Amino acid sequence: MTDAEIFNAVEKVFETDINPALAGHGGGAKIVTVKESRVYVELQGGCRGCMGARMTMKNGIERLLKEKVPAVLEVIDATNHG
């Protein structure tokens, strides 16, 4: 799968699964880019700077993306939590 194909597949998972779940906590996430099968994600709203952001990124978003889009190698947090 190319990075562009991964981006498109991941975008669908964000629309149908990830963002609806995060919206329940006042947050959201967006794909910044995909490079070499690694997905760079920025958390938004209530998720930005949240104490559980790392857990959300690795145990939630990364796990789900790897399950639904097996070509994803890793999810990298591109959020400015400062």
N, C-alpha and C positions, 0 to 999 in steps of 0.2 A: 504494500500500500504506500502511495506517495504521501508526503506531508499534507498536501492539499486534500487528498481523499480522507485522511485521518481527521483533518480540521472539520470537514463537512459531516463526517459520521459523529464526531464528538459534539458538534453544534446541535445535532438532533437530540442527543442525550441530555444536553444542558436544557433544551427547550421542554422536553417531556418529563424529565426526572429530577435533575439537579436543582434548577431554579425554582420550580414549584415547591420543593422541600425546603429550600433556604428561605423562600418568601415567608413561610410560616414563622420564621425567627427574625423577620425584618431585614433580611439580607438577600444577597444574590452573588452571582459569580459570572465572569465573562472570560472567554478565551482570548489571550493576548496574541499568541502565535503558537505554531507547531514547528519545531526544528528537530530533525533527526529522530522522529517518532516520540519526542518528548513534548508534552503539552504544558504550556505556560499559562497559568490561570491567575486572575486578579479577583480577590474577594471584594464585595461591595456592600454598602449599607451597614447593617448591624453586624455583619460578619467581619468587616475590616477592624482589626485591632482586638477582636474578641479573644478571650483567653482560650477558647476551644478551637481557634482557627487552624492550628496545626493538626489537631485530631480530625477536624472536618475535612481538611485537604487530603490527608493520607488515608484515613479509615473510611471516609465517605466518598469523596469525589474520585480519588485515585482508584480505590477498590472497584467502584461502579464502572468507571471508564475502562479499566482493564478487562472487566467481565463482559461489557457490551461491545468494546472495540479492542480485540486482542492485540492489534498492532501497536497499541500505546505501551511504551516502555516505562514511562514515569510521568508523574504530574509534578510540576515545579511551581511553588508559590511565588508569583511575581508582584504580590501586594506590597504596598508601602504601608506597613503597620505602625509607622511613627506618627 
